Amino acid sequence: LPFSDRWKLLEDEIIRPRIYERKQFETGLKGNPSYRYDLELFSVRRKDFWLLSTVKKLLKEFIPALSHESDGLIFQGWDDPYVNRTHEGLLKWKYPEMNSVDFLFETGSENRQLIFLYERGKKKLMDGTRVVFADDVDPSSISGKIVECSWNKQEDCWFCMRIRADKSTPNDINTYRKVMRSITDNITEDKLLGEMSEISSLPMYADRKAHADRKAHAEKMAHQHRRRG
């Protein structure tokens, strides 16, 4: 199935039935529930996706208003079939300062920094790689931990953003190479907006947008009709 169908099925087969059943329990229309929604320890939400034409609004209005930190956008082909494992066709854009790598940080003799990644499941020493920490951090106290680092272009080194207490292994060398390519490409927000504006103006995309608008309107009217019924 294409991504658009799989994404919609989450709404039709999981989200909407759950909401309906929960309301049945809450209003007493359905008794003796076999599942207690009020005792759920966590929630799972479907990631929202928008058309390319909304990128500017997402970057300028939506993301700044989020209650949590966002590191960028994921561009997903609407008609893409499901791909096992890593989908190389996905475009992940991050704010330049949010491009990060998880290293294993250790200190050797004479407090020498030892920076590791994984390669084929084994530790790989990254000779010549340097990580700097905030002034109030003692690097020796971080030895043996995973550190998430962003690239400091001015100092030509990595800066420790945070300690990854939730991880025990560093990134794979291939992940590191992808991040370095992203840093080298240096696709800024302005560049991204310019490219998206050009793509959105193409006839093929204009037709897709018009079709999506008509479909969304039809679904809205059908939903309103069901509610009235």
N, C-alpha and C positions, 0 to 999 in steps of 0.2 A: 504493500500500500504506500502511496505517496505520503510525505510528511503531513500535508494538509488534512488528509483523512485520519491519520493516526492521532493527530492533535485534537481533532473534533471528537473522535471516539472517546477520548478521556472525559470530555464533557458529557457525552450522551450515555456512556456505559458505566461511569464511575461517579463523577461529581453530582450530576443531576439526580440519579437514584438515591445517593446518600442523603442529599438535602431533603428529598421527598420523604424518605423513611424517617429521618430525624424529626421532621415536622409532624409526622404521624404519631410518633411517640410523645412529643411535647404537647400536642393538642388532645391526647387521650384517644385518638381514633384507632390506635393500634396499641394493645396492651401487652404486658409481660414481655418486654423487649429482651431478646437474647444477646443483645450487644448494648453496652452502656457508652453512649457518645460522650457523656459528661466525665467519664473516667479516662479518656484518651490522654496519654502522656505527651504526645506531640502531634503536630499536624503536618500534612503534606499538601503542597499547592502546585497546580500546573503553572509552568512558566509561561508568561504572556509573550506573544509575538505581534509585531506591527509591520505595516507596509514600509517600504524604503522611503516613501514620501514623508514619513513622520519622524525621520532620524533627527532633524533639527529640533523638533519639539521635545523629543526624548532627551537629547543632550542638554538643552537649555532650560527645560521646565521640569520634566518628569524625574530625571536622575537627581538633580539638586534637592528635590522635595522628599526623597526617600529617607526613611528613618534609619537605614543601614547603609554601609559603604558599598558603592558599586565601582568595579574596576574597568567597565567598558561595555561593549555590545557583542552579541553573537549574530552573525548573518547566516540564516538557514534557508536553503533552497526549498521553496514551497512544494515543488513537485518531486523532490528527491526521494528515492526509495530508501528503505531501512538499510543501514550499513553496519555490519558486525565490527566490533572493536572500534578503533579510532577512525573517525570520518575525516579523511584528509581534505575533503571538499568544503568543510566548514571554514568560514572566515571569522576569526576571533580578533576583534580590535580592542586594545586596551589603551587607556590614557598612558602616554609615554612614561610618566613617573610610577605607573602601577605595573609595569613589566617586571616580574620578579622571578627569582629562582630559589628553591629550597636546597641549601647546602648542609652537609654535615660538618660542623666546626669542631676542631680539636686543637689543643696546644701541645707542642712537642718540647724538646729540650730548649732551654733559654727562652721559653715562651714563644717559640716559633709557631706561626699560624700554619695549620694543616687543613686545607679545604678539600672536601670530597664530594663527588657525585657518584651515581651508580652507573655501571656499564656491564651489561649482561649479568645483572644480579650481584655484582661484586663492587667493592669500593674502588673508586678511581681518584687518585690524587691529582688535583688541578694545580700544577706548578705555575707559579707566577700570579695566581689569583689572590687578591687581598680584600679583606672585609674590615670595614671600620665600624665602630660602635659609638653610641652616644657617650658623652663625657662621663656620665654617672654609672656606666656599665664597666665592670671588670671582666675583660675577655676570658680570663682563666676560669671564671665561674660559669662560663657558657660551654666549656669544653665537653664534648660528647653529645651536644644537643643539635637539633635541626634549627637553622636560622633562615628566615625568609628575607631575602635581600633584593634591593632595587639598585639599578646602575646609576652611579654618580659620574656624569660625564665630565664635570669640571675637575674632579679629583682622579679620574681614571681608575675607579675602584668600585667595589660593592659596598652598599650601606645596609646595615642590619635594620630592618623595619620592625621585626618581632621575632620572638621565640615560638616555634611551632611545637607546643607541648602535646599536640594531638598526633604528631608524626614521629616515627622512629627511624625512617629511612629518607635519604635525600632524593631529589629528582634524578631521573635518568639523563644520561648525557645527550640523548636526542631531544628531550624537552629543553635542555639548556641551549642547544643549537638553534631551536626554533625561536626561543626568547631572544637570543642574540641577533637573529635575522630581523625580528620585529624591531629591536632597538636600532639596528643599522638602517632599516627602511625609514624609520622616523616619520610615520604617518601621523601627523598632528590632527587635532580636531578640525581645524580649518580645511586641511587637505581632504579629510574624510567627507566633510559637508559639501565641498566642491564636487567631488566625484559622485556622491549620492544624488546631488542636484542634476547633474548631467544624465545619469542613468534614469532617473525618474521622469525626465522629459522625453525619453525615447518612445516612439510609437508603440512598440511591443509592450512596454511597461504601462503606458497610458491605457491600453486596452485591458490589461490585467487589473488595473486599479478600478476601471469602470465596472468590470465584471464582479470584482469583490464588493464594490459598493452596492450593486444591484442584489447580490446574494445576501449581503448583510441586512439590507432593507427588507427583503422577502422573509428572512428568518425572524426579524423583529416583529413584522406584522403577524406572522404565524404564531409567535409566542404570545402576543397581545390577544390574538383570537382565542388561544387555548385558555388564557386567564379569564377572559369574559365568559367562555363556555363553562 
